[in-house]
Amino acid sequence: MEPKAIIFDLDGVLTDTAEYHYLAWKRLADEEGLPFDRTMNERLRGISRRNSLEIILDGGDVSEERIAEMMARKNTYYVAMLQQITPEDLLPGALKLLQELKTAGVKIAIGSASKNARTVLERLGILPLLDAIADGHSVIHPKPAPDLFLVAAQAMGEDPARCAVMEDAAAGIDAALAAGMWAIGLGPEERVGHAHARFESLDGVNLRRITAALTRASWTVAESCFEPGRQHYKETIFTIGNGYQCVRGAGEEGWPQGHAAGFVHRLWDWTPLHFSELANIPRWWGVALWANGRRFRLDQGKVLSYHRQLDLHRGLLSRHVRWQVADEGPVLDLQFERFVCMHDAHTAATRLTVKVVKGETELRVRSGLDAYAHNPIAGAPVPDMGLWHWRIIDQQQSPDQVQLHVRTRETNIDLALAANVRVRIMGDTPPFMSASVCAAEGQPGIEHLAMLEAGEGLVLDQFVGVASAFEAADPPAAAASAAQNAGEKGYEVLFRAHTEAWAKIWEVNDVVIEGDIEAQIDMRFNIFQLLIAAPRFSDRASIGAKTLSGFGYRHHVFWDNEIFMLPMFSHTQPRLARHMLLYRYHNLPGARAKAAENGYEGAQFPWESAGDGKEVTPTWVPHFADPRKLIRIYTGDIEIHITADIAYGTMQYWRVSGDDRWMRDYGAEMVLDGAKFWASAAQREEDGRYHFRDVIGPDEYHDHVDDNAFTNFLARWHLETASTVLAWLQDAFPAKHAELCVTLDLTPGRLAHWRDISGRIYLPQDPETGLIEQFAGYYDLQEPDFALLRDPGRTRSMQAILDIEGCQATQIIKQPDVLMLQYLFPEHFSDQQVRTNYDYYDPRTDHEHGSSLGPAISAIMACRVGKPDDAYQHFMRAARADLQDIRHNAGDGIHGASAGGLWQAAVFGFGGLRLGQDGWSVEPCLPAHWTRISFKFLHRGDLQTVDIRPQGRTTTSTSKYRAVS
């Protein structure tokens, strides 16, 4: 990403006038008898003269006149020293970079809090290179307010999102971020590490390096400080994986209150309340380290600097910590890396690099495997009270490999892990080192002891193999072989193959957004989290509501899958879409069993599904406000629209892919058996119409409702679609048609009954206005308290505020059923009908704290009615669901449906992609500040590229595509 303009701070960036500031403040402080030293001076970087004086005064009661006099006196001292400045005082690399930018056509501005900036610039001789100057005279609010940089951008006539800021102070970095600009820090990481990119200085920095750094930043999620109170949330967002397993972002050394966890698809086991959950796998990423007998942990010793980042493009989680063992003790640089191989289901690797910066130390490092991984018990009185899912069957340990064989307690699924450990020493003189084997039960490990001095260090690589009984007849042998093979290849070779696999995936899946830094990073983050959770190596698994990133909803699969997450895969990774749909096909017996238990025919898919497709929705759960009380959960009993949702996902995949063979062998049966359920569940009443009573629609603020519009419409569509699919089968594959007619008892009489039902299902719609009543009696409910509903200070859902019964008595909705319906079936509703329903239901929706599923769909529908500003607001609610934890529950795991909805909002909303019988088209609706959106998708096997810019400048192209294996 090449910036259109760069705004430079002055002091400490282009010239070092910071020393003059220090001397001037020091003289003033000495005259006033105030304590002042270089440590305090560091706190003054990048802030205004007044704020600097307030820090020096430290709360002292001083009159305004006295403050003004002291500021003027300090400035007099400073200006006098400025007379010494010449062009020779430009810092190394500054003039060369400015000249290169000018030649390249990149605009240049100064954004300095100093009121003497112009004087300094004149003496430095660089005024002719500048396009704008914003200084202490330009704004009222100093840094960290964004005003200074926004003024500079406006003076250059550039969009803030296309500007980069060069700053050496934390306040300046904060101001750049607040302005929506790229922030480039100059100086030590502990001061500017929260910038998008960082250089030590401008020496050697050129436009190519800046562009490369900002491009990397657009693929990076990072943190520059450790926040103990937010670790569950951080563990979620730093999750990595490969579609076979995912690992939360817990630190390798552990944290007392952490939820360290890893999950492998299909490893289900029993749990209270929720019936089934994926078992937290034994920990393979842990490393324990002691320096002079003191264990490294972030709550012990002294953390001198900290930086963690997730490289989304390469699937690499890394962390740097500079740690001092104790006061005056040795200082260590610790660099952690880990990745889960995208090219190999069963392989992962970690690397720990330790370098002694100061002093000497006895370093002890232990790595290996740990079977004692638990799942927190839902509703337990103590948050970290856990359920142990594993029985230890066997373990092996040797000086270079450890192995662990475990089995789930209730489902008896075998899992094996192996780790090959390799250590090498850094430094000119090999220090003393020894290795020993740890054989504690369930914790086989290898321990290395080394005596290290300053400048020396070691690198520990651990190569991990993971295999279950689902993929291997002998899981221990398979895991050991995977770890051994990885170790023989080495870390660099393994990582290169991993990154090449990721590059091929991103070649199709990336969505490029220009003009909005936050939206671009959020977009890629959400796509990444879906890609690592999708069942890449199995067609008997799918993505849970919280992906494979946390314990929320116990990894159960909901309608989130087919309606929100599946579309991205159907359009970009069809093989993964097939896997997700085949999971439903393989679980048809469970759906048929549920229908039979409820007195229906056909297949009624469960609201929550786990390993075998049986209903696993909890019947009772603890009350969210008082865990001593229980709440009855009815979704598993009466939220029946999921059967049609799965049919919708099936038909969408078929329409996009043109995969007739898959439809013949699998999809048709799911659609047809689901139609049998709807026909048997529909009730014909005295009005001659068919009704579905006592149901729950997507809006779960209202349960036990009659004739929910979303449910009724999808039931009608499903019955009509089943007839169409059967007719297609008869024409294209008559043998399969005959087979299914016999197997599913699809007699002419049954098919006629389907037609009768579909033509008589009650659909509540005003023929004059086009307004659709969400369910029978909705209009009779209380009007919302709109002031409370739209209160920006509200931090709880409306259901939590009004309680369940109180919310149900109002028109406040959790997510917009009717708008979702119109999104799924745009061909059935006119533009005026869509506008009428949007205007009515959008204000009644709890966008902020209702369902995380709603905002992305609301964004799409806002685009459909020509309201890009509303659309952007909804879009960013979805984008921030996890990265900013705006719902305060990201610690439970990624909001998978919101992530999938975000992709749809970008492609179908802002991109305006429309699929029709004769192909596809785009009707873009970009936010005002976006300068470009580009995406790719597959249509009938060909790769389509769409590139959209403002003023209707859209280009498209088609190319052949070879699927990623």
Helices and strands as residue ranges (DSSP letters): E 5-8, H 18-32, H 38-42, H 49-57, H 64-82, G 87-89, H 94-104, E 107-111, H 117-124, G 127-129, E 132-134, H 147-156, G 160-162, E 163-167, H 170-178, E 182-186, H 189-192, E 197-199, H 207-217, E 220-223, G 228-230, H 231-237, E 240-241, E 245-247, E 262-264, E 268-271, E 275-278, E 287-291, E 294-295, E 302-311, E 316-324, E 331-340, E 347-358, E 360-368, E 374-376, E 386-388, E 390-397, E 401-408, E 414-426, E 433-440, E 443-453, E 457-468, H 475-489, H 491-509, E 512-514, H 517-533, G 552-555, I 560-565, H 566-572, H 574-586, H 588-597, E 620-622, E 630-632, H 635-638, H 642-657, H 660-662, I 663-667, H 668-681, E 683-684, E 690-691, H 709-732, H 734-743, H 748-760, G 778-780, H 786-789, H 798-808, H 817-824, G 826-828, H 831-841, G 842-844, H 854-864, H 868-883, G 890-892, H 896-904, I 905-910, E 913-916, E 919-922, E 932-939, E 942-949, E 953-960
